[in-house]
Amino acid sequence: MPTKKSSPEYSQVLDRVQQNMDRFLSSAHVDAVYGAPIAHEETIIIPTAEVLSFAGFGVGGGYGNGPVNPDDPEGVVPEGEGFGGGGGGRVLSRPVAVIIAAPEGVRVEPVVDVTKIGLAALTAAGFMFGMWMRMARPRG
């Protein structure tokens, strides 16, 4: 650990990491899942979404005293200090349903993403074909 007081750069790194974590955590708020209600005559429509948020952060620090530098005419002991941090993450959201409240009652209508279903089917078919080709190959 450093023998000197903490570096201002290290404090800035920690502040930046805290700000980013707060931003990622705010994406899990209920407002991110339920949209603003839309009124149409006697019917109220509420859009809903699925929100996925993931993040990773890390910080590091360092300090070091090296041996006397023979190339330095004054023979000063070099000191070191190093601090840094980094991180990243992603927030994904997609519509999943619409809540419809009408005089007849409340119902939930799911949102079906036909493109995603088609891509999943093609991917599965590709894997099955690849495995079939591998199994059909003669062993030698």
C-alpha positions in Angstrom: 0.0 0.0 0.0 1.2 3.5 -0.6 3.0 5.2 2.2 1.9 8.6 0.9 -1.6 9.9 1.0 -4.0 8.5 -1.6 -3.6 9.8 -5.1 -6.3 12.2 -6.4 -6.3 10.1 -9.6 -7.4 7.0 -7.6 -10.2 8.9 -6.1 -11.4 10.1 -9.5 -11.3 6.6 -10.8 -13.5 5.4 -7.9 -15.9 8.3 -8.5 -16.2 7.5 -12.2 -16.9 3.8 -11.4 -19.6 4.8 -8.9 -21.2 7.1 -11.4 -21.3 4.3 -14.1 -22.7 1.8 -11.6 -25.4 4.2 -10.6 -26.3 4.6 -14.3 -26.5 0.9 -14.9 -28.6 0.3 -11.7 -31.0 3.0 -12.8 -31.9 0.9 -15.9 -33.5 -1.6 -13.6 -36.1 0.9 -12.5 -39.8 0.1 -13.0 -40.1 3.0 -15.5 -37.8 1.0 -17.8 -40.2 -1.9 -17.8 -43.6 -0.2 -18.0 -44.2 2.5 -20.5 -46.5 5.5 -20.0 -50.1 4.5 -20.2 -51.9 5.5 -23.4 -55.6 6.4 -23.1 -57.9 5.8 -26.1 -61.6 6.4 -25.4 -62.4 4.1 -22.5 -59.3 1.8 -23.0 -55.9 2.2 -21.4 -52.9 0.6 -23.0 -49.7 0.0 -21.1 -46.6 -1.2 -23.0 -44.2 -3.5 -21.1 -40.6 -4.5 -21.8 -38.0 -6.8 -20.6 -34.8 -5.1 -19.5 -31.5 -6.8 -19.1 -28.5 -4.9 -17.6 -25.1 -6.3 -16.9 -21.8 -4.5 -16.1 -18.4 -5.2 -14.8 -15.9 -2.8 -13.3 -12.5 -3.0 -11.8 -9.9 -0.6 -10.3 -6.3 -1.1 -9.4 -3.5 0.8 -7.7 0.1 0.5 -7.1 3.1 2.0 -5.5 6.7 1.0 -5.6 10.2 1.9 -4.5 12.9 0.6 -6.7 16.6 0.3 -6.1 19.0 3.2 -6.4 19.3 4.2 -10.1 23.0 3.9 -11.0 22.4 6.2 -14.1 21.2 9.0 -11.9 24.1 11.2 -10.8 22.3 12.1 -7.6 21.5 8.5 -6.7 17.9 9.2 -6.0 15.7 6.3 -5.3 12.9 6.2 -8.0 9.4 6.1 -6.6 6.4 4.8 -8.5 2.7 5.2 -8.4 0.0 3.8 -10.6 -3.8 3.8 -10.5 -6.4 2.9 -13.0 -9.8 1.5 -13.6 -12.0 0.3 -16.3 -15.3 -1.3 -17.0 -18.1 -1.8 -19.3 -21.6 -3.1 -19.6 -24.7 -3.2 -21.7 -28.4 -2.6 -21.2 -30.7 -4.5 -23.5 -34.5 -4.1 -23.7 -37.2 -5.5 -25.9 -41.0 -5.3 -25.9 -42.7 -8.3 -24.4 -46.4 -7.5 -24.0 -49.1 -4.9 -24.0 -51.6 -4.6 -21.1 -55.0 -3.5 -22.3 -57.5 -2.3 -19.7 -61.0 -1.8 -21.2 -64.5 -1.8 -19.8 -64.7 -5.5 -20.7 -61.8 -6.3 -18.5 -58.0 -6.4 -18.4 -56.0 -8.6 -20.8 -52.3 -9.1 -21.6 -51.3 -9.4 -25.3 -47.8 -10.8 -25.8 -45.5 -9.2 -28.4 -44.2 -12.0 -30.7 -40.9 -11.3 -32.5 -41.2 -13.5 -35.6 -37.8 -12.6 -36.9 -36.1 -13.8 -33.6 -38.1 -17.0 -33.8 -37.1 -17.5 -37.4 -33.4 -16.9 -36.6 -33.5 -19.3 -33.7 -35.1 -22.0 -35.9 -32.4 -21.5 -38.6 -29.6 -21.7 -36.0 -31.1 -24.9 -34.5 -31.4 -26.4 -38.0 -27.8 -25.5 -38.8 -26.5 -27.2 -35.6 -28.6 -30.3 -36.2 -27.4 -30.5 -39.8 -23.8 -30.1 -38.7 -24.2 -32.8 -36.1 -25.9 -35.1 -38.6 -23.0 -34.6 -41.0 -20.5 -35.3 -38.3 -22.3 -38.5 -37.2 -22.8 -39.7 -40.8 -19.0 -39.4 -41.6 -17.3 -42.7 -41.9 -14.8 -43.4 -39.1 -11.4 -44.5 -40.3 
